[in-house]
Amino acid sequence: MLNTATLGESGPLVAFCHGLFGQGKNWTTIAKALAADHRVLLVDMPNHGRSDWHDRVDYLDMADEVAGLFSADDPVSLVGHSMGGKTAMVLALRHPELVERLCVVDISPVDYHGRTEFEGFIEAMQQLDLDALTRRSDADEALADAVPNRTVRSFLLQNLRRDGDSWAWQPNLEVLGRDLAVLGGWPDDRLDPDAPYRGPVLWVAGQTSPYVKDEYGDAMDRWFPQNRRVTVKNAGHWVHSEQPEVFVEVLRRFLAG
């Protein structure tokens, strides 16, 4: 079962799918900016936040599970970042009747090969001695060498929860770590090549991020022929948190389109 939170009481439906190690609540600032004239749904993705854990990672499974939140009678404007962006893309391809429009944030419909920064994050989180922690600052200090970027470290530590006298990670680190290649991949051979998503699609990329490149344009056009792309200056992979005001303005214009 997926954990969700809602903001706003009227207007078109907008839903947010977060990336790896994220939670629906990470989008609260963006959601509040839209809630005056939209119904906003924040989703904890499978194996994250307060949603159920599963024994494997699979983009088709995740897309179908998230699709269960929506109805063709009330199609959604779907926003997805990173892992959530790939899930949102697969959802739009498999269930186009549910998706009014799609915003993909800093990810492409391609297979990213090789070791990524996320592999190092998982290793550092798993190696943290949770039994030795007395306060959250202990965890911050222990992760400092492996994750020197304070902003990223703070983001990861949002997943650390205290339960009584003990600490635990909310994400399913074992499965996410084991299936990291799946998360970095794209299920090209399991999607219908003759059924692209023909609704409007906006790509929002961070200027310094490696996840949206010109060389990925063919794949983007193949699966999403009605797309346009915006690159946000002075932003990396977490473009929506690094440049929130710019991101909200870009998203507002797209939703009003």
N, C-alpha and C positions, 0 to 999 in steps of 0.2 A: 504494500500500500504506500502511496506517495503522500508525504506531508506537504501541505500547501498553506499559504496565508493570502488574504485578500485585502486590498485597499480600494477605496472608491466605490460608489454606489450606482453610478449611471454612466452611460456612454458605451462606446465600443469596448470589446474585451481585448486586453493585451496580456500576454503571459511571457514570463522570463524563465529561461533554462540556463542555469549557471554552469561554469566549467569545473574541471577537476579540482577537488579540495574545496569547492565553493559550497554555498548554501543559498537558499532562496532569499534569505534576509540580507545577503550581500547587495541585493538590488534595491534595498529600501529607499535610499536617497533618490534614485531614478524613479522609483514607483511613486513616491510622494509628489514628485514634480508633475506626474501625469494624472494623479488620482482625482483631480478636480473635474476632469472631463473624460475619464476612462475608468472602466472596471479593470483592476490590475490583479493578476494572479502570480504569486511567487512560488515556485516549485522547488522542493528539495529533490534532486535527482536520485535515482536508485543508488544504493550504497553510499549515500551522503546524508548529512544532516540528520533529520528524524525520520527519514524514509527507510523502508525495509532494505535489508541486505539480501543479495542473491549470490548464487554460487558461481556466477560467471559474468563477464562483461560482453555485451552484444548490442551493437547499435540498432539493429532491427527490433530487438526485444525492448530496449529503452524507448525507442520511438513509439512502439505500439502501446507501451504502458502509459506514456505521457498522453498519447492520443485519446486514451480512455477518459481524460478530464474534459474533453471538448465534444461539441455537437455540431453537426452540419447546419442546424437551425440557428446557431449563434457562432459563426466562424471567428477564429481568433487571429489577431496580429501576433505573430510568434517571434520572439527575440531570443537568440541563443548565442552564448559566448563559448568559444573553444570546444570542449567536449559537448557542452549544451548546444553549441552551434551545429555540430555534426548531427546530433540527435534531432534537432529542429529541421535540418535539411532532409534527413531520412523520413521524418514524419510528414513533411510537405510532399515528398515524392510518393509515399505510400498511401497517404490520406489527404489528397489535395482538396477534397470537399470541406475539410475542417479548417483550412488555413486561408484567411483572407489575404494576408501578405506576410512576408518573411524578412526579418532583419538578422543577418549573420555577422557576428562580431569577432573579428580577427582569427579566422580559421578558414580553410579551404577544403573542397571535396577531393582531397588527395591523400595518399599514403605518405606520411612523414617517416622516412627511414632513419635508423641510427638512434643512438642514445640521446635523450633530451634532458633538459634541466629537471623535469618532473621525476625522472628515475632517481636522481640524487635526493630530491625532496623526500620521496618515499623511504629511501634507505635511512636518511637522517631521522625521520619520524619513527620508524620501526626500531631504530637503535637507541632511542631515548629511554632511559630507565624510569618508567612511570612510578615505580614503587619508591624511588628515592626523592620524588618531588614533594615539597611541602607547600610551595606556592607557584603560581604561574610564572613568576619572574625567574624561577629556577630553570624552567623549560626554555625560556627565552635565552638565557645564558648558555644552556647546554647546546642549543642549536646554532649559536652564533658563528662557529667556525664553518659548519656545513652549509649554512644559509646566511651569508654575511649581509645580504640586503635586508635592512630592517623592515621595510614595507612588506616584502614577501614573507619574512618570518612572522610578522604580526598577522598576516593573512592566514598562514598555516596554523598558527596557534589559536585562531578562532574555532578550530575543530577540536580543541582539547577541552574536555568537559569533566567536571568534578562530580563524582557520585559517592556521596557519603565521605569516607576518608580516603577514597582512592580516585585516581585519574584514569581517563580512557579517551581514546581517539574516536570521534564519531564516524569518520569514513571507514569503509571496509578495506583497510590497507593491504591485507593479505591478497585479496582478490584483485584489487586495483593494481597492485604491484606485479602480480603474476600475469595479468592480462594487459599490461601497459602497451604492448605492441598492437593489440586490438584497438585500444583507445587512440593510438597514433595513426591507425589505418583508416581505410574508407572501403565500405562493402560494395565496391563497384560491380563485382560479378553476381551479386544477389539482388540487384535492383534492375528494373525493366528499362533497358536503354532506349526504348521507344516511347517512354512515358515521362518526359521531363516535367518539372513543375512550371506552369506557365503564368502563375500569378506574379505580381510585382515583388522584386527582391532587391534589398539594399545590403551591400557589403560595407562594413565600417572597419577600417584597418588602422592600426597604430603605425606611425611613420617609421619607428625604429624596430618594429616587430618583424621576424622572419616568416611569419605564418601566412601572409598574403603577398604573393609575388606575381609579377607580370606573367611568368612562365606557367602559373596555375590558371590563367585566364581561359584557356581552352576548356578545361574541366568545368569551370564555373559557368561558361556559356553553354556547354553541352547539357548540363543538368538543369540550369536555370536561365533560359534564354532572355527573360525580361529583367535582367539585373543591371544595376548601376553601382558604382564604387566610389566611396569617399575615404580619403586618407586623412587622419587627424594628426596634425603636427605636434611634436613634443610629447608623444605618447608611444608606449610599447604595447605589449600583449594585453595588459589590463587597461585598455583605452578608456573604458567607461568610468573607472575609478581615478585614473590619472588626469583626465580632462572631462569631468562630469558635466559642466555647463555646456561645453561644445557638443558633447554626446547627446544631451537632452534636446538641444536645439535641432540637431541633425535628425534625431529620431522623431521629434514632433512634426517636422516637415514631411517626413516619410509617412507617418501615420495619417496625416491630413490629406495626403495625396490622392 
